[in-house]
Amino acid sequence: HLSSPVKPSPHLSSPVKPSPHLSSPVKSPAKLALGPRPQVRGKSATLQTETLRVQLGDPHNLINCEASLKECEVQCMALVQAEGVTYIWTGEKDGSITVLDSQLKRPVHQIIPPDIFILCLGVDTQSHVWAGFDDGSVRVWQANFTELRVHGSHNGSVTRISAHKDWVYTAGAGPGDSIFKWNAHTLQVALQFAPLTAVCQGMVATDVGVYGVCGDPILRLWDTETGHVRFSVEGPHTGSPLRCLCQSGSTIWTGDEDGFVRVWNLSDGACLRVLSPRHNGALHTLVAVGDDMVWSGAADRIIRVWSTNTMMPMAEKLAHHCDVLAIHPVGRWTSHEVWSSGADRLVKVWSTSILQMEGERVTSNHQLPDASSGAQALDPDAATVRLQRLEDHLSEGQQRVAALQAEKGQLQDTVEQQSTRLRILEKELQARDKALAEAIMQVQDTEQQQQQALSLQSQEHHRR
């Protein structure tokens, strides 16, 4: 079903030599080991929804959480808008794609490709949904679910997709595979990057180039015009492979296999800070939510919310029963929600309206803490902001307790009034029962007297 492989663009330059910081090239399998293909269930059997009550952050911050997709493991998500409706596309471990209405939290469409596994999803500026599969194919759909094209482009599994402006970038995992630069309008390959030395496990396209991590402690930046590696950097206290990354303003955030989150300068790749506390497991996903937050999910089942202003955690929650696999924001963070998926076959929707930021936003001339200060360095301003936030949360909690106590008093008054009314009704019922019993006795006495009179009349008639 695949078209012929795309030939390398004539604009390609010769492959670049590996950076001196890189280890020896690693040969990657043509397909990632994904295990046997599960049986694909129908949409009605696959998708169920239930409403839960969970907490994110402080105990009084209750938010709504809805869980769905309980029959299959969602490993990637993408958001697309069509005709005023926001849809969440989910790539499931059984290879199928399910589209959900973000407002109704209900499935509206399902796509089941034949005998291939989906590994990644992305959306370009034309509202095209791009999907990468383990057979090396890249498929593109319109927002109305119409499939536009199938490309058999990569030598192995397509592991990552990232879109920026009018371009879409896909990374392959086959031997000698590389990153492809696609035109979002023509759906054609415009440039093939230099061959990768390892499987690309994370990629984000930015104004300065394409940042990526390839299963080692090195952060790479590729030039989008030449396809060559512009620079490769390794931060302090590293040694663990980097697993995921995202962009937040003028910084790049990465997560590694040991659970550490690092912040890097977008322009030159300098490591600005190693954040604390770390996750107790490998990072699977990092995503920027609005301008002030970055959410991280890891194998320790925890979702942690970081402030981009203070580089400190704002809240965290034991969100899933297994690894947190993907996180995706929907709408503006101050009034909408964030979706997460886990290996427990649940998709949860988190409200972000309770996470309000105090303090000033990071500006272009704001100096971030230096990485040499260490992960445990304490910023006095950050501590003041956190203390103020905790005091506000305490005040809010006390107000909620007072409101609940007032509501409890009202309920007790209502219960007492209802009890009094019930006692009055019981007395009225008893009086009615007594009156009815007396009426029945009078009727019975009357009937007995009438029978006696009739008997006397009969005897008198017989004697006559």
N, C-alpha and C positions, 0 to 999 in steps of 0.2 A: 504493500500500500504506500510505500515511501517513494518519493521522487528521487531522481539521480542525485548523488552527492554534489554539493556546491563546490565548484572549483575555487582555488585560492584567488583572491583579487589581484589584478596586475599591479595594484598599488603597494603590494607587500614588499617590505625590505627584508634583508637577510636576517636570520634569527640572531638575537642578541646573546652574548655570552652570559653565563650565570654570574650573579654578584659574588664578590669574594666572601661575603657573609653566608652564602648559601652552602648547604651540604651537597653531597653528590646527588645528581638527579635520581629521582625515584620513579621506576616504571609503575604505572597504574593499570589495573585491569580494565579491559574494555567495558565491562559491566560491573557495577557495584554489587556485592553480595547482599541480596535482599531477602533471601529465603523463599519458600514456596508461595505461590500466589494464592491468597485466600479466596474462598468462594464469594462472588459478588452477589449481594442481596439486593432485592428491589428497594425502591425508595421508601415505600410505605413501611417495610419491615426494618429498614436501616435507620430511619430518622425518628427519634422520639424527643419530646421536650418535657422538662419538669422545672419547676421554679424552686430555687433554694434561697436560704438566707445565710450569708457569709459575712465575715468581717475582714477588712483590709486596713492594717495599721492599728490604731488604738481601739480598745474594745467597744467604745461608744460609736464608732464610725460604721454603722450598719449600711450596707449597700445591697442592691438587688443583684442576683447572679442567676442566669439561666443556663442550664446544661442541655446539650443536644448531641447528635451524632454518637450514640452510645454503642453502636455496633461496629465501628471501624476507627482506626487510628488516624487522626488528621495530622499530617506532618508539614503542611505549608498552607498559607492563606494569602489572598489578594483581594483588594477592594476596587470596585468599579461602579460608577454612577451612570444610570441610563434613565431618561425621561423622569428625572426628579426622584428616582428611587436608588438607594444605595444597596448594592449586592455584595455579599461576601462569597468569594469562590474558595472552596476548600479542596486541597489535594489529599486523598486518602491512601492509606497503605495498600489497599487492595487494587489500586490503579485508577479508581473512578474519581470523578470531579463532581462535587455537589455545590449548587448555587443556592444561597439562602438570602431571604429578604432581611436586611439588618434591623428593620423596625419591627416586623412581625415575628422574627426569630423562627421562621418556617422555611422549609425547602421549597423552591419553585422550579428547579430543573436539575437534571442529573445527566452526566456524560460518562460513558463507560468505553474507553478505548480498548481495542482488542489485544489482550495478552501482553501488556506493557505496564510498567510501574511509573507513576508520576513522582518526580523528585523536587520540583520547584515551580513557582508561579510568579508572574510579574505583570504589571499594567503600564502601558506607555501613555503618552500625551493624547493619543487618538482614541483612548478608551478601548484599546485592543488588549485582550488577555492572552499572555504568552505562557506556555507550559513546556517544561523540559522533561524528557522521559529517559528511561534507562537504555533504550535502544539507539540513543543518539539523535532522536528526532526532536524538532521544535515545532509545536503546533500553535496556531494563532486563531482566536475567536473574536468576533465582535461582541459588544455588550449584550446583544439580543440572541446570543448563543449560536450564531451562524459561523461555521468554521471557514476560515479564509484560505489557509494554506498549510501544508505539511512539508517540512524540510528535513531531509535526512542528511544533516550537515556534519555532525560531530562523529569522531571515531568511537566514542564510548558514551557513557551516561552523561547527560546534561545535568550538572549538579547545582548551578546557580544562575539566576536571571536578575539583572538590575537595569532599570530604565532611567534615563536622564535627558530631559528636553526632547529632541527629536530622534534620539538614538536608544537602542536596546542592546544590552551586552549579555551574551550567554557564555558559560564556561563549561568545557567538556572534560571528561575524566579518562579518556582513552589514551593509549600510547602515542606520544607526540601531539596530543590534542592541545588546544589553546582557547583563548577568548575570541569570540566573534563579535564584531560590531555591525548591527543591523540598522537599516533605515526604517523608522517607524511608519513612513508614508508608503514606500515601495515594497516593504517586507523583503528586501534584498540585502545580502551581505556586502558591506562597504569596505571592511577591513578585517583581516585575520591577524591577531597578535602573535608575538613570538611564542614558541611552544612552552607549555607549562612544565615545571620540574616535579610537580606533585599535584594531587587532587585539590582543586579549589573548594574550600569548605565555607568561604564567606566572601562576598563581593558587594561593593557599593560604588555606584558611579557618582562623581561630584564634578564641580566646575574645574578643579585642578587636575582631574584624571580619574582613573578607576583604581580604588583601593581594594586589596584582596589579601586573604590569608589562606595558606596552603598546607596546613597540618604541621607547621614548624613554628618556632618562636618569632618569626620574621614577618613584619608588616611591609607589603610591597605597594608601590604606586606605578601604574602603567600609563604611559602617554597615549592619549586617545587618537592622536594624529599619526604616530609612527608605529604604535603597537609594542614599543620597547619598554622595558622596565626603567623608569626614571631614577628610582632609588629604592633600596631595601634597608630597613632599620630594625634594630632589636633593642627593646627597652630594658630598663634595669630590673633586676630580680626576676629575669625570665628563665627559660629552660623548658617550660611547658608549651605544647603546641597551641597556637591560637585557633579558636573554633568558629567565632562569629564576630560581626562588627556592624556598626551603624554610624551614620553621620548625625551630629547635633550642632547646628550652627557652624562655628569655626573650629570644631573639634571632631575627632574620630574616636569612637568608643569600641574597645575590643574585649572579648571574653575568652579565657583559655581553658585548658583541660583541667587545671587545678582549682578552678572557680574564681580566679582573680579577674577584676574588671580594671582596665587601664584606659586613660584618656590621653590622646595624642593631638598635636597641633596639625590642623588640616593642611596648611601650606607647606611645611617642611618635614612633617612626620616625627617631630621631637616628642618624646614621651613626657607629658606634663605631670602625671600623677598616677600612682597605684592606689586604688580605692580600698577602703576597709569598712565593714567586714567582707570577707570573701564568701562565696557560696561553698557549701560542702559537697561539691560535685562539679562535673564538667558543665560549662555554659553551653546552652543550645541556641539561645536567641537573645538578641538585644534590639530594642526599637525605641526611637525617639518619639515621644508623645507630646505634641505641642512644642513650645520653645523652652520649657522649664523642667522637663522630666525625661528620663530614660528608664525604661522598664527592662529588667533582665529576668530570664527564666533558665533554670538549670536542672541537673539530674537529682538535686536534693529536694525537688518538688516545690521549691519556693519561688514565688514571684517577688522581686524586690524593686521598689520605686526609688530612683535616685534623683536628687536635685542637681540640675546643671549649674545652678548658681553657687551652691556651697560644696558640691561634690560629696554630699552626705546622704545617707539613706533617709527617705521620708516615711516609708512604710514598707512592710513586708507581710506576706501571707503564705502559709502552707496551702497552696492553691489547688494542687492536683494530688491524686493518689500515686502517680508515677511521674516520670520525667516531664517537665514542661517543654514542649517541642516548638511552639510558635506563638507569637504575640503580634497583634495588629490593631492599631487605633482606628476608630471610626469617628469622623467629624472633629470639631474643635474639642480639645481636652477639657476645657472648663465646663462644658455642659453635656458632653456625650459619653462615649464608652470606649472600652478597650476589650478586644476578644483575645482569648488564650485557648490553646489546645494542648492536650497532654497524652502521654502513652496510656492513660487510663480510659481512653476512648470518650473523653468528655470535651466539649467546647464550652467555655464559661465566658460570660459577658460581664465586665466590671465597669461600674460607674466611677468616673474620675471627678465628679463635682465636689466630693468631700476633701479633695487634696488641694487646698489653697496655699499658695506660696507667700511667705512674708519676706521682706528685704528687697534689695534692688536687683534688677536683672543684670546679667553679664553684658557689658558693652564692649566695643571694639578696643578700648584702651584699658580694659580691666585686666589686671595681672593675675593669672591663675597660679595656684601653689606649685612650687617646683617639685619635680619628682625626687630630688635628692633629699627632701625633707622626710621621706619615708611614708609608708602607708598609714602609720599611726599618728602622724602629725595632727595637732589640734588647732584649728583656726578659731581664734576668739570670736570673730564676727559670726562664724557659722554656729559656734556654741550658743551665742546670744540669740540668734534667730531660732535655733532649735528649742532653746529654753522658752522663748516667747511663744512658740507654736505649741509646746506642751502645756504652758499655762493657759493659753486660749482653749486648748482641748479640754483641760480640767474645768475651766469656767463653763464651757459648753455642756460638759457632762453634768455638772452641778445643776445647771438650768434644766436639763432634761430630766434629772432625778426629781427636781421640784415639780415639774410639769406632770410627771408620772404619779407623784404622790397626790397632787390635786385631782388628777383623773381617778385615782384609786378612791379618794374621798367621795367624789361624785358617784362613782359606781356603788359604793357602800350605801349612800343615801338612796340611790335608786333601788337597790336590793331591799332595803328596809321598807320603802314605800310599797314595793311589790308584795312584800311579806304581809304588811298590814292589810292591803287590799285582798290578799288571798284569805286571811283570817276572816274578814268581813263576809266574803263570798261563802266561805265554809259555814258560817253561822246562818246566813240566809238559806243556804241549801238544807241545813238541818231543820230550820223552821218550816220550810216547804215540805220536807219529808214527813214531819210530824203532822202537819195539816192534812196531807194526803192520806196518811194512815188513819186519822180520825174520820175523814170522809168515807173511806172504805168500810170502816166499822159501822158507821151509820147506815150505809147502803145494805150491808149484810144483815143488820138488825131489822131494817124495814122488810127485806125479803123474807126473813124468818117469821115476822108477824103476819105478813100476807099469806104465807103457806099455812100457818095455824088457822087463820080465818077460813081459808078454803077448805081445810080439813073438817072444821066444825060444820060448815055449810053442807058438806057432803054427807056427814053422819046424820044431820037433821033431815036431809032429803031422803036418806035411806029409811029412817024410821017412819016417815010419812008414807 
